Amino acid sequence: MPPMLSSELYLARMLIYIPISTLVHGAFAGYSGITVGICNSHYVYLPIPEVISSTRRVDPDSRMWHRCLTSTGQPDFL
């Protein structure tokens, strides 16, 4: 069964509107230097210095990375 317009609109709202509105609410509350992330299925404010404090690496041979390439249609240059 193909997705209906209502389900597409719901998904767009969940992926775009809620994180942006959460970030705007944080800015109006006086927070700065934050980003929005999901923790235990709740949107939370995360301090940007904490988010970028450690370097994370992706294993180019991992199943997760190949799924990412497949789902986005990107070529595997490695």
mmCIF file of the N, C-alpha and C atoms, coordinates in Angstrom:
data_MODEL
# 
_entry.id   MODEL 
# 
loop_
_atom_site.group_PDB 
_atom_site.id 
_atom_site.type_symbol 
_atom_site.label_atom_id 
_atom_site.label_alt_id 
_atom_site.label_comp_id 
_atom_site.label_asym_id 
_atom_site.label_entity_id 
_atom_site.label_seq_id 
_atom_site.pdbx_PDB_ins_code 
_atom_site.Cartn_x 
_atom_site.Cartn_y 
_atom_site.Cartn_z 
_atom_site.occupancy 
_atom_site.B_iso_or_equiv 
_atom_site.pdbx_formal_charge 
_atom_site.auth_seq_id 
_atom_site.auth_comp_id 
_atom_site.auth_asym_id 
_atom_site.auth_atom_id 
_atom_site.pdbx_PDB_model_num 
ATOM 1   N N  . MET A 1 1  ? 0.842  -1.172 0.000  1.00 0.00 ? 1  MET A N  1 
ATOM 2   C CA . MET A 1 1  ? 0.000  0.000  0.000  1.00 0.00 ? 1  MET A CA 1 
ATOM 3   C C  . MET A 1 1  ? 0.896  1.248  0.000  1.00 0.00 ? 1  MET A C  1 
ATOM 4   N N  . PRO A 1 2  ? 0.719  2.136  -0.966 1.00 0.00 ? 2  PRO A N  1 
ATOM 5   C CA . PRO A 1 2  ? 1.556  3.331  -1.020 1.00 0.00 ? 2  PRO A CA 1 
ATOM 6   C C  . PRO A 1 2  ? 1.221  4.286  0.133  1.00 0.00 ? 2  PRO A C  1 
ATOM 7   N N  . PRO A 1 3  ? 2.195  5.104  0.544  1.00 0.00 ? 3  PRO A N  1 
ATOM 8   C CA . PRO A 1 3  ? 1.921  6.044  1.627  1.00 0.00 ? 3  PRO A CA 1 
ATOM 9   C C  . PRO A 1 3  ? 0.893  7.081  1.204  1.00 0.00 ? 3  PRO A C  1 
ATOM 10  N N  . MET A 1 4  ? 0.040  7.442  2.144  1.00 0.00 ? 4  MET A N  1 
ATOM 11  C CA . MET A 1 4  ? -0.973 8.456  1.879  1.00 0.00 ? 4  MET A CA 1 
ATOM 12  C C  . MET A 1 4  ? -0.382 9.831  2.172  1.00 0.00 ? 4  MET A C  1 
ATOM 13  N N  . LEU A 1 5  ? -1.005 10.853 1.633  1.00 0.00 ? 5  LEU A N  1 
ATOM 14  C CA . LEU A 1 5  ? -0.535 12.212 1.847  1.00 0.00 ? 5  LEU A CA 1 
ATOM 15  C C  . LEU A 1 5  ? -0.511 12.550 3.328  1.00 0.00 ? 5  LEU A C  1 
ATOM 16  N N  . SER A 1 6  ? -1.504 12.080 4.074  1.00 0.00 ? 6  SER A N  1 
ATOM 17  C CA . SER A 1 6  ? -1.548 12.401 5.501  1.00 0.00 ? 6  SER A CA 1 
ATOM 18  C C  . SER A 1 6  ? -0.352 11.814 6.239  1.00 0.00 ? 6  SER A C  1 
ATOM 19  N N  . SER A 1 7  ? 0.072  10.605 5.865  1.00 0.00 ? 7  SER A N  1 
ATOM 20  C CA . SER A 1 7  ? 1.233  10.015 6.528  1.00 0.00 ? 7  SER A CA 1 
ATOM 21  C C  . SER A 1 7  ? 2.512  10.737 6.125  1.00 0.00 ? 7  SER A C  1 
ATOM 22  N N  . GLU A 1 8  ? 2.585  11.205 4.881  1.00 0.00 ? 8  GLU A N  1 
ATOM 23  C CA . GLU A 1 8  ? 3.753  11.966 4.450  1.00 0.00 ? 8  GLU A CA 1 
ATOM 24  C C  . GLU A 1 8  ? 3.825  13.304 5.177  1.00 0.00 ? 8  GLU A C  1 
ATOM 25  N N  . LEU A 1 9  ? 2.683  13.955 5.353  1.00 0.00 ? 9  LEU A N  1 
ATOM 26  C CA . LEU A 1 9  ? 2.662  15.220 6.081  1.00 0.00 ? 9  LEU A CA 1 
ATOM 27  C C  . LEU A 1 9  ? 3.028  15.015 7.540  1.00 0.00 ? 9  LEU A C  1 
ATOM 28  N N  . TYR A 1 10 ? 2.553  13.927 8.126  1.00 0.00 ? 10 TYR A N  1 
ATOM 29  C CA . TYR A 1 10 ? 2.886  13.625 9.517  1.00 0.00 ? 10 TYR A CA 1 
ATOM 30  C C  . TYR A 1 10 ? 4.387  13.405 9.656  1.00 0.00 ? 10 TYR A C  1 
ATOM 31  N N  . LEU A 1 11 ? 4.969  12.654 8.745  1.00 0.00 ? 11 LEU A N  1 
ATOM 32  C CA . LEU A 1 11 ? 6.404  12.392 8.790  1.00 0.00 ? 11 LEU A CA 1 
ATOM 33  C C  . LEU A 1 11 ? 7.193  13.687 8.611  1.00 0.00 ? 11 LEU A C  1 
ATOM 34  N N  . ALA A 1 12 ? 6.772  14.535 7.682  1.00 0.00 ? 12 ALA A N  1 
ATOM 35  C CA . ALA A 1 12 ? 7.455  15.811 7.477  1.00 0.00 ? 12 ALA A CA 1 
ATOM 36  C C  . ALA A 1 12 ? 7.386  16.664 8.738  1.00 0.00 ? 12 ALA A C  1 
ATOM 37  N N  . ARG A 1 13 ? 6.244  16.642 9.401  1.00 0.00 ? 13 ARG A N  1 
ATOM 38  C CA . ARG A 1 13 ? 6.095  17.406 10.647 1.00 0.00 ? 13 ARG A CA 1 
ATOM 39  C C  . ARG A 1 13 ? 7.029  16.865 11.717 1.00 0.00 ? 13 ARG A C  1 
ATOM 40  N N  . MET A 1 14 ? 7.126  15.554 11.825 1.00 0.00 ? 14 MET A N  1 
ATOM 41  C CA . MET A 1 14 ? 7.962  14.949 12.853 1.00 0.00 ? 14 MET A CA 1 
ATOM 42  C C  . MET A 1 14 ? 9.444  15.211 12.592 1.00 0.00 ? 14 MET A C  1 
ATOM 43  N N  . LEU A 1 15 ? 9.857  15.211 11.335 1.00 0.00 ? 15 LEU A N  1 
ATOM 44  C CA . LEU A 1 15 ? 11.273 15.344 11.010 1.00 0.00 ? 15 LEU A CA 1 
ATOM 45  C C  . LEU A 1 15 ? 11.746 16.787 10.872 1.00 0.00 ? 15 LEU A C  1 
ATOM 46  N N  . ILE A 1 16 ? 10.833 17.703 10.557 1.00 0.00 ? 16 ILE A N  1 
ATOM 47  C CA . ILE A 1 16 ? 11.248 19.075 10.292 1.00 0.00 ? 16 ILE A CA 1 
ATOM 48  C C  . ILE A 1 16 ? 10.680 20.058 11.310 1.00 0.00 ? 16 ILE A C  1 
ATOM 49  N N  . TYR A 1 17 ? 9.379  20.066 11.467 1.00 0.00 ? 17 TYR A N  1 
ATOM 50  C CA . TYR A 1 17 ? 8.731  21.098 12.272 1.00 0.00 ? 17 TYR A CA 1 
ATOM 51  C C  . TYR A 1 17 ? 9.085  20.998 13.750 1.00 0.00 ? 17 TYR A C  1 
ATOM 52  N N  . ILE A 1 18 ? 9.013  19.821 14.329 1.00 0.00 ? 18 ILE A N  1 
ATOM 53  C CA . ILE A 1 18 ? 9.225  19.687 15.774 1.00 0.00 ? 18 ILE A CA 1 
ATOM 54  C C  . ILE A 1 18 ? 10.649 20.062 16.179 1.00 0.00 ? 18 ILE A C  1 
ATOM 55  N N  . PRO A 1 19 ? 11.712 19.555 15.512 1.00 0.00 ? 19 PRO A N  1 
ATOM 56  C CA . PRO A 1 19 ? 13.057 19.993 15.923 1.00 0.00 ? 19 PRO A CA 1 
ATOM 57  C C  . PRO A 1 19 ? 13.272 21.497 15.771 1.00 0.00 ? 19 PRO A C  1 
ATOM 58  N N  . ILE A 1 20 ? 12.753 22.086 14.708 1.00 0.00 ? 20 ILE A N  1 
ATOM 59  C CA . ILE A 1 20 ? 12.931 23.523 14.502 1.00 0.00 ? 20 ILE A CA 1 
ATOM 60  C C  . ILE A 1 20 ? 12.172 24.306 15.557 1.00 0.00 ? 20 ILE A C  1 
ATOM 61  N N  . SER A 1 21 ? 10.931 23.924 15.833 1.00 0.00 ? 21 SER A N  1 
ATOM 62  C CA . SER A 1 21 ? 10.163 24.653 16.839 1.00 0.00 ? 21 SER A CA 1 
ATOM 63  C C  . SER A 1 21 ? 10.776 24.482 18.221 1.00 0.00 ? 21 SER A C  1 
ATOM 64  N N  . THR A 1 22 ? 11.338 23.310 18.510 1.00 0.00 ? 22 THR A N  1 
ATOM 65  C CA . THR A 1 22 ? 12.004 23.096 19.793 1.00 0.00 ? 22 THR A CA 1 
ATOM 66  C C  . THR A 1 22 ? 13.218 24.007 19.914 1.00 0.00 ? 22 THR A C  1 
ATOM 67  N N  . LEU A 1 23 ? 13.973 24.149 18.846 1.00 0.00 ? 23 LEU A N  1 
ATOM 68  C CA . LEU A 1 23 ? 15.140 25.026 18.853 1.00 0.00 ? 23 LEU A CA 1 
ATOM 69  C C  . LEU A 1 23 ? 14.726 26.486 19.021 1.00 0.00 ? 23 LEU A C  1 
ATOM 70  N N  . VAL A 1 24 ? 13.650 26.890 18.373 1.00 0.00 ? 24 VAL A N  1 
ATOM 71  C CA . VAL A 1 24 ? 13.153 28.264 18.506 1.00 0.00 ? 24 VAL A CA 1 
ATOM 72  C C  . VAL A 1 24 ? 12.688 28.517 19.936 1.00 0.00 ? 24 VAL A C  1 
ATOM 73  N N  . HIS A 1 25 ? 12.005 27.553 20.536 1.00 0.00 ? 25 HIS A N  1 
ATOM 74  C CA . HIS A 1 25 ? 11.580 27.704 21.930 1.00 0.00 ? 25 HIS A CA 1 
ATOM 75  C C  . HIS A 1 25 ? 12.791 27.874 22.843 1.00 0.00 ? 25 HIS A C  1 
ATOM 76  N N  . GLY A 1 26 ? 13.853 27.133 22.573 1.00 0.00 ? 26 GLY A N  1 
ATOM 77  C CA . GLY A 1 26 ? 15.072 27.271 23.363 1.00 0.00 ? 26 GLY A CA 1 
ATOM 78  C C  . GLY A 1 26 ? 15.692 28.649 23.212 1.00 0.00 ? 26 GLY A C  1 
ATOM 79  N N  . ALA A 1 27 ? 15.686 29.174 21.992 1.00 0.00 ? 27 ALA A N  1 
ATOM 80  C CA . ALA A 1 27 ? 16.238 30.513 21.753 1.00 0.00 ? 27 ALA A CA 1 
ATOM 81  C C  . ALA A 1 27 ? 15.409 31.572 22.467 1.00 0.00 ? 27 ALA A C  1 
ATOM 82  N N  . PHE A 1 28 ? 14.080 31.449 22.404 1.00 0.00 ? 28 PHE A N  1 
ATOM 83  C CA . PHE A 1 28 ? 13.219 32.408 23.100 1.00 0.00 ? 28 PHE A CA 1 
ATOM 84  C C  . PHE A 1 28 ? 13.352 32.299 24.613 1.00 0.00 ? 28 PHE A C  1 
ATOM 85  N N  . ALA A 1 29 ? 13.741 31.127 25.100 1.00 0.00 ? 29 ALA A N  1 
ATOM 86  C CA . ALA A 1 29 ? 13.942 30.948 26.535 1.00 0.00 ? 29 ALA A CA 1 
ATOM 87  C C  . ALA A 1 29 ? 15.290 31.509 26.984 1.00 0.00 ? 29 ALA A C  1 
ATOM 88  N N  . GLY A 1 30 ? 16.103 31.961 26.037 1.00 0.00 ? 30 GLY A N  1 
ATOM 89  C CA . GLY A 1 30 ? 17.367 32.584 26.381 1.00 0.00 ? 30 GLY A CA 1 
ATOM 90  C C  . GLY A 1 30 ? 18.573 31.676 26.265 1.00 0.00 ? 30 GLY A C  1 
ATOM 91  N N  . TYR A 1 31 ? 18.379 30.456 25.791 1.00 0.00 ? 31 TYR A N  1 
ATOM 92  C CA . TYR A 1 31 ? 19.513 29.547 25.632 1.00 0.00 ? 31 TYR A CA 1 
ATOM 93  C C  . TYR A 1 31 ? 20.289 29.908 24.372 1.00 0.00 ? 31 TYR A C  1 
ATOM 94  N N  . SER A 1 32 ? 21.599 29.762 24.441 1.00 0.00 ? 32 SER A N  1 
ATOM 95  C CA . SER A 1 32 ? 22.428 29.925 23.248 1.00 0.00 ? 32 SER A CA 1 
ATOM 96  C C  . SER A 1 32 ? 23.465 28.817 23.263 1.00 0.00 ? 32 SER A C  1 
ATOM 97  N N  . GLY A 1 33 ? 24.028 28.522 22.124 1.00 0.00 ? 33 GLY A N  1 
ATOM 98  C CA . GLY A 1 33 ? 25.023 27.465 22.038 1.00 0.00 ? 33 GLY A CA 1 
ATOM 99  C C  . GLY A 1 33 ? 24.427 26.086 22.226 1.00 0.00 ? 33 GLY A C  1 
ATOM 100 N N  . ILE A 1 34 ? 23.195 25.903 21.749 1.00 0.00 ? 34 ILE A N  1 
ATOM 101 C CA . ILE A 1 34 ? 22.528 24.607 21.889 1.00 0.00 ? 34 ILE A CA 1 
ATOM 102 C C  . ILE A 1 34 ? 22.114 24.080 20.529 1.00 0.00 ? 34 ILE A C  1 
ATOM 103 N N  . THR A 1 35 ? 21.862 22.801 20.496 1.00 0.00 ? 35 THR A N  1 
ATOM 104 C CA . THR A 1 35 ? 21.242 22.155 19.354 1.00 0.00 ? 35 THR A CA 1 
ATOM 105 C C  . THR A 1 35 ? 20.177 21.223 19.902 1.00 0.00 ? 35 THR A C  1 
ATOM 106 N N  . VAL A 1 36 ? 19.377 20.658 19.041 1.00 0.00 ? 36 VAL A N  1 
ATOM 107 C CA . VAL A 1 36 ? 18.294 19.778 19.472 1.00 0.00 ? 36 VAL A CA 1 
ATOM 108 C C  . VAL A 1 36 ? 18.620 18.361 19.044 1.00 0.00 ? 36 VAL A C  1 
ATOM 109 N N  . GLY A 1 37 ? 18.384 17.418 19.937 1.00 0.00 ? 37 GLY A N  1 
ATOM 110 C CA . GLY A 1 37 ? 18.594 16.011 19.636 1.00 0.00 ? 37 GLY A CA 1 
ATOM 111 C C  . GLY A 1 37 ? 17.510 15.172 20.275 1.00 0.00 ? 37 GLY A C  1 
ATOM 112 N N  . ILE A 1 38 ? 17.491 13.900 19.950 1.00 0.00 ? 38 ILE A N  1 
ATOM 113 C CA . ILE A 1 38 ? 16.504 12.981 20.519 1.00 0.00 ? 38 ILE A CA 1 
ATOM 114 C C  . ILE A 1 38 ? 17.206 12.095 21.533 1.00 0.00 ? 38 ILE A C  1 
ATOM 115 N N  . CYS A 1 39 ? 16.627 12.021 22.719 1.00 0.00 ? 39 CYS A N  1 
ATOM 116 C CA . CYS A 1 39 ? 17.142 11.174 23.786 1.00 0.00 ? 39 CYS A CA 1 
ATOM 117 C C  . CYS A 1 39 ? 15.954 10.450 24.410 1.00 0.00 ? 39 CYS A C  1 
ATOM 118 N N  . ASN A 1 40 ? 15.939 9.118  24.296 1.00 0.00 ? 40 ASN A N  1 
ATOM 119 C CA . ASN A 1 40 ? 14.821 8.315  24.812 1.00 0.00 ? 40 ASN A CA 1 
ATOM 120 C C  . ASN A 1 40 ? 13.486 8.789  24.248 1.00 0.00 ? 40 ASN A C  1 
ATOM 121 N N  . SER A 1 41 ? 13.443 9.039  22.962 1.00 0.00 ? 41 SER A N  1 
ATOM 122 C CA . SER A 1 41 ? 12.264 9.468  22.195 1.00 0.00 ? 41 SER A CA 1 
ATOM 123 C C  . SER A 1 41 ? 11.708 10.821 22.643 1.00 0.00 ? 41 SER A C  1 
ATOM 124 N N  . HIS A 1 42 ? 12.527 11.657 23.273 1.00 0.00 ? 42 HIS A N  1 
ATOM 125 C CA . HIS A 1 42 ? 12.144 13.021 23.642 1.00 0.00 ? 42 HIS A CA 1 
ATOM 126 C C  . HIS A 1 42 ? 13.146 13.982 23.006 1.00 0.00 ? 42 HIS A C  1 
ATOM 127 N N  . TYR A 1 43 ? 12.644 15.113 22.521 1.00 0.00 ? 43 TYR A N  1 
ATOM 128 C CA . TYR A 1 43 ? 13.544 16.139 22.013 1.00 0.00 ? 43 TYR A CA 1 
ATOM 129 C C  . TYR A 1 43 ? 14.156 16.869 23.202 1.00 0.00 ? 43 TYR A C  1 
ATOM 130 N N  . VAL A 1 44 ? 15.466 17.026 23.183 1.00 0.00 ? 44 VAL A N  1 
ATOM 131 C CA . VAL A 1 44 ? 16.182 17.659 24.289 1.00 0.00 ? 44 VAL A CA 1 
ATOM 132 C C  . VAL A 1 44 ? 17.163 18.689 23.737 1.00 0.00 ? 44 VAL A C  1 
ATOM 133 N N  . TYR A 1 45 ? 17.539 19.648 24.596 1.00 0.00 ? 45 TYR A N  1 
ATOM 134 C CA . TYR A 1 45 ? 18.566 20.617 24.250 1.00 0.00 ? 45 TYR A CA 1 
ATOM 135 C C  . TYR A 1 45 ? 19.923 20.017 24.584 1.00 0.00 ? 45 TYR A C  1 
ATOM 136 N N  . LEU A 1 46 ? 20.846 20.112 23.649 1.00 0.00 ? 46 LEU A N  1 
ATOM 137 C CA . LEU A 1 46 ? 22.200 19.604 23.854 1.00 0.00 ? 46 LEU A CA 1 
ATOM 138 C C  . LEU A 1 46 ? 23.186 20.751 23.661 1.00 0.00 ? 46 LEU A C  1 
ATOM 139 N N  . PRO A 1 47 ? 24.118 20.940 24.598 1.00 0.00 ? 47 PRO A N  1 
ATOM 140 C CA . PRO A 1 47 ? 25.119 21.994 24.409 1.00 0.00 ? 47 PRO A CA 1 
ATOM 141 C C  . PRO A 1 47 ? 26.066 21.639 23.258 1.00 0.00 ? 47 PRO A C  1 
ATOM 142 N N  . ILE A 1 48 ? 26.247 22.566 22.349 1.00 0.00 ? 48 ILE A N  1 
ATOM 143 C CA . ILE A 1 48 ? 27.080 22.307 21.174 1.00 0.00 ? 48 ILE A CA 1 
ATOM 144 C C  . ILE A 1 48 ? 28.508 21.901 21.546 1.00 0.00 ? 48 ILE A C  1 
ATOM 145 N N  . PRO A 1 49 ? 29.162 22.552 22.527 1.00 0.00 ? 49 PRO A N  1 
ATOM 146 C CA . PRO A 1 49 ? 30.524 22.102 22.877 1.00 0.00 ? 49 PRO A CA 1 
ATOM 147 C C  . PRO A 1 49 ? 30.572 20.637 23.322 1.00 0.00 ? 49 PRO A C  1 
ATOM 148 N N  . GLU A 1 50 ? 29.532 20.175 23.993 1.00 0.00 ? 50 GLU A N  1 
ATOM 149 C CA . GLU A 1 50 ? 29.500 18.777 24.429 1.00 0.00 ? 50 GLU A CA 1 
ATOM 150 C C  . GLU A 1 50 ? 29.309 17.836 23.239 1.00 0.00 ? 50 GLU A C  1 
ATOM 151 N N  . VAL A 1 51 ? 28.523 18.273 22.268 1.00 0.00 ? 51 VAL A N  1 
ATOM 152 C CA . VAL A 1 51 ? 28.257 17.439 21.091 1.00 0.00 ? 51 VAL A CA 1 
ATOM 153 C C  . VAL A 1 51 ? 29.521 17.263 20.251 1.00 0.00 ? 51 VAL A C  1 
ATOM 154 N N  . ILE A 1 52 ? 30.316 18.314 20.133 1.00 0.00 ? 52 ILE A N  1 
ATOM 155 C CA . ILE A 1 52 ? 31.501 18.253 19.269 1.00 0.00 ? 52 ILE A CA 1 
ATOM 156 C C  . ILE A 1 52 ? 32.789 17.972 20.033 1.00 0.00 ? 52 ILE A C  1 
ATOM 157 N N  . SER A 1 53 ? 32.695 17.642 21.313 1.00 0.00 ? 53 SER A N  1 
ATOM 158 C CA . SER A 1 53 ? 33.898 17.472 22.135 1.00 0.00 ? 53 SER A CA 1 
ATOM 159 C C  . SER A 1 53 ? 34.726 16.245 21.753 1.00 0.00 ? 53 SER A C  1 
ATOM 160 N N  . SER A 1 54 ? 34.097 15.220 21.234 1.00 0.00 ? 54 SER A N  1 
ATOM 161 C CA . SER A 1 54 ? 34.866 14.035 20.858 1.00 0.00 ? 54 SER A CA 1 
ATOM 162 C C  . SER A 1 54 ? 34.633 13.710 19.387 1.00 0.00 ? 54 SER A C  1 
ATOM 163 N N  . THR A 1 55 ? 35.665 13.189 18.768 1.00 0.00 ? 55 THR A N  1 
ATOM 164 C CA . THR A 1 55 ? 35.581 12.816 17.367 1.00 0.00 ? 55 THR A CA 1 
ATOM 165 C C  . THR A 1 55 ? 35.001 11.417 17.258 1.00 0.00 ? 55 THR A C  1 
ATOM 166 N N  . ARG A 1 56 ? 34.034 11.266 16.382 1.00 0.00 ? 56 ARG A N  1 
ATOM 167 C CA . ARG A 1 56 ? 33.449 9.953  16.140 1.00 0.00 ? 56 ARG A CA 1 
ATOM 168 C C  . ARG A 1 56 ? 33.820 9.523  14.738 1.00 0.00 ? 56 ARG A C  1 
ATOM 169 N N  . ARG A 1 57 ? 34.068 8.261  14.586 1.00 0.00 ? 57 ARG A N  1 
ATOM 170 C CA . ARG A 1 57 ? 34.468 7.725  13.284 1.00 0.00 ? 57 ARG A CA 1 
ATOM 171 C C  . ARG A 1 57 ? 33.484 6.647  12.846 1.00 0.00 ? 57 ARG A C  1 
ATOM 172 N N  . VAL A 1 58 ? 33.295 6.579  11.544 1.00 0.00 ? 58 VAL A N  1 
ATOM 173 C CA . VAL A 1 58 ? 32.424 5.562  10.962 1.00 0.00 ? 58 VAL A CA 1 
ATOM 174 C C  . VAL A 1 58 ? 33.308 4.535  10.271 1.00 0.00 ? 58 VAL A C  1 
ATOM 175 N N  . ASP A 1 59 ? 33.059 3.278  10.542 1.00 0.00 ? 59 ASP A N  1 
ATOM 176 C CA . ASP A 1 59 ? 33.794 2.200  9.884  1.00 0.00 ? 59 ASP A CA 1 
ATOM 177 C C  . ASP A 1 59 ? 33.260 2.070  8.458  1.00 0.00 ? 59 ASP A C  1 
ATOM 178 N N  . PRO A 1 60 ? 34.078 2.352  7.435  1.00 0.00 ? 60 PRO A N  1 
ATOM 179 C CA . PRO A 1 60 ? 33.580 2.308  6.058  1.00 0.00 ? 60 PRO A CA 1 
ATOM 180 C C  . PRO A 1 60 ? 33.205 0.907  5.589  1.00 0.00 ? 60 PRO A C  1 
ATOM 181 N N  . ASP A 1 61 ? 33.561 -0.116 6.339  1.00 0.00 ? 61 ASP A N  1 
ATOM 182 C CA . ASP A 1 61 ? 33.182 -1.484 5.985  1.00 0.00 ? 61 ASP A CA 1 
ATOM 183 C C  . ASP A 1 61 ? 31.984 -1.977 6.786  1.00 0.00 ? 61 ASP A C  1 
ATOM 184 N N  . SER A 1 62 ? 31.417 -1.108 7.610  1.00 0.00 ? 62 SER A N  1 
ATOM 185 C CA . SER A 1 62 ? 30.317 -1.546 8.474  1.00 0.00 ? 62 SER A CA 1 
ATOM 186 C C  . SER A 1 62 ? 29.005 -1.648 7.704  1.00 0.00 ? 62 SER A C  1 
ATOM 187 N N  . ARG A 1 63 ? 28.130 -2.449 8.223  1.00 0.00 ? 63 ARG A N  1 
ATOM 188 C CA . ARG A 1 63 ? 26.808 -2.628 7.634  1.00 0.00 ? 63 ARG A CA 1 
ATOM 189 C C  . ARG A 1 63 ? 26.015 -1.325 7.677  1.00 0.00 ? 63 ARG A C  1 
ATOM 190 N N  . MET A 1 64 ? 26.143 -0.573 8.789  1.00 0.00 ? 64 MET A N  1 
ATOM 191 C CA . MET A 1 64 ? 25.427 0.691  8.930  1.00 0.00 ? 64 MET A CA 1 
ATOM 192 C C  . MET A 1 64 ? 25.825 1.672  7.822  1.00 0.00 ? 64 MET A C  1 
ATOM 193 N N  . TRP A 1 65 ? 27.122 1.775  7.533  1.00 0.00 ? 65 TRP A N  1 
ATOM 194 C CA . TRP A 1 65 ? 27.586 2.707  6.516  1.00 0.00 ? 65 TRP A CA 1 
ATOM 195 C C  . TRP A 1 65 ? 27.079 2.301  5.131  1.00 0.00 ? 65 TRP A C  1 
ATOM 196 N N  . HIS A 1 66 ? 27.093 1.021  4.832  1.00 0.00 ? 66 HIS A N  1 
ATOM 197 C CA . HIS A 1 66 ? 26.599 0.568  3.529  1.00 0.00 ? 66 HIS A CA 1 
ATOM 198 C C  . HIS A 1 66 ? 25.096 0.786  3.398  1.00 0.00 ? 66 HIS A C  1 
ATOM 199 N N  . ARG A 1 67 ? 24.365 0.654  4.488  1.00 0.00 ? 67 ARG A N  1 
ATOM 200 C CA . ARG A 1 67 ? 22.930 0.974  4.462  1.00 0.00 ? 67 ARG A CA 1 
ATOM 201 C C  . ARG A 1 67 ? 22.718 2.457  4.186  1.00 0.00 ? 67 ARG A C  1 
ATOM 202 N N  . CYS A 1 68 ? 23.553 3.294  4.786  1.00 0.00 ? 68 CYS A N  1 
ATOM 203 C CA . CYS A 1 68 ? 23.461 4.737  4.558  1.00 0.00 ? 68 CYS A CA 1 
ATOM 204 C C  . CYS A 1 68 ? 23.718 5.060  3.088  1.00 0.00 ? 68 CYS A C  1 
ATOM 205 N N  . LEU A 1 69 ? 24.761 4.479  2.521  1.00 0.00 ? 69 LEU A N  1 
ATOM 206 C CA . LEU A 1 69 ? 25.067 4.715  1.110  1.00 0.00 ? 69 LEU A CA 1 
ATOM 207 C C  . LEU A 1 69 ? 23.938 4.241  0.206  1.00 0.00 ? 69 LEU A C  1 
ATOM 208 N N  . THR A 1 70 ? 23.387 3.079  0.515  1.00 0.00 ? 70 THR A N  1 
ATOM 209 C CA . THR A 1 70 ? 22.309 2.528  -0.299 1.00 0.00 ? 70 THR A CA 1 
ATOM 210 C C  . THR A 1 70 ? 21.056 3.389  -0.218 1.00 0.00 ? 70 THR A C  1 
ATOM 211 N N  . SER A 1 71 ? 20.705 3.826  0.985  1.00 0.00 ? 71 SER A N  1 
ATOM 212 C CA . SER A 1 71 ? 19.463 4.586  1.155  1.00 0.00 ? 71 SER A CA 1 
ATOM 213 C C  . SER A 1 71 ? 19.557 5.983  0.555  1.00 0.00 ? 71 SER A C  1 
ATOM 214 N N  . THR A 1 72 ? 20.765 6.553  0.480  1.00 0.00 ? 72 THR A N  1 
ATOM 215 C CA . THR A 1 72 ? 20.913 7.894  -0.083 1.00 0.00 ? 72 THR A CA 1 
ATOM 216 C C  . THR A 1 72 ? 21.341 7.880  -1.544 1.00 0.00 ? 72 THR A C  1 
ATOM 217 N N  . GLY A 1 73 ? 21.672 6.698  -2.070 1.00 0.00 ? 73 GLY A N  1 
ATOM 218 C CA . GLY A 1 73 ? 22.058 6.594  -3.469 1.00 0.00 ? 73 GLY A CA 1 
ATOM 219 C C  . GLY A 1 73 ? 23.458 7.112  -3.762 1.00 0.00 ? 73 GLY A C  1 
ATOM 220 N N  . GLN A 1 74 ? 24.292 7.220  -2.743 1.00 0.00 ? 74 GLN A N  1 
ATOM 221 C CA . GLN A 1 74 ? 25.652 7.719  -2.938 1.00 0.00 ? 74 GLN A CA 1 
ATOM 222 C C  . GLN A 1 74 ? 26.571 6.592  -3.398 1.00 0.00 ? 74 GLN A C  1 
ATOM 223 N N  . PRO A 1 75 ? 27.554 6.918  -4.229 1.00 0.00 ? 75 PRO A N  1 
ATOM 224 C CA . PRO A 1 75 ? 28.521 5.891  -4.635 1.00 0.00 ? 75 PRO A CA 1 
ATOM 225 C C  . PRO A 1 75 ? 29.510 5.615  -3.508 1.00 0.00 ? 75 PRO A C  1 
ATOM 226 N N  . ASP A 1 76 ? 30.095 4.443  -3.531 1.00 0.00 ? 76 ASP A N  1 
ATOM 227 C CA . ASP A 1 76 ? 31.091 4.055  -2.535 1.00 0.00 ? 76 ASP A CA 1 
ATOM 228 C C  . ASP A 1 76 ? 32.472 4.371  -3.098 1.00 0.00 ? 76 ASP A C  1 
ATOM 229 N N  . PHE A 1 77 ? 33.033 5.521  -2.712 1.00 0.00 ? 77 PHE A N  1 
ATOM 230 C CA . PHE A 1 77 ? 34.330 5.954  -3.233 1.00 0.00 ? 77 PHE A CA 1 
ATOM 231 C C  . PHE A 1 77 ? 35.498 5.307  -2.519 1.00 0.00 ? 77 PHE A C  1 
ATOM 232 N N  . LEU A 1 78 ? 35.250 4.673  -1.374 1.00 0.00 ? 78 LEU A N  1 
ATOM 233 C CA . LEU A 1 78 ? 36.366 4.123  -0.601 1.00 0.00 ? 78 LEU A CA 1 
ATOM 234 C C  . LEU A 1 78 ? 36.779 2.827  -1.148 1.00 0.00 ? 78 LEU A C  1 
# 
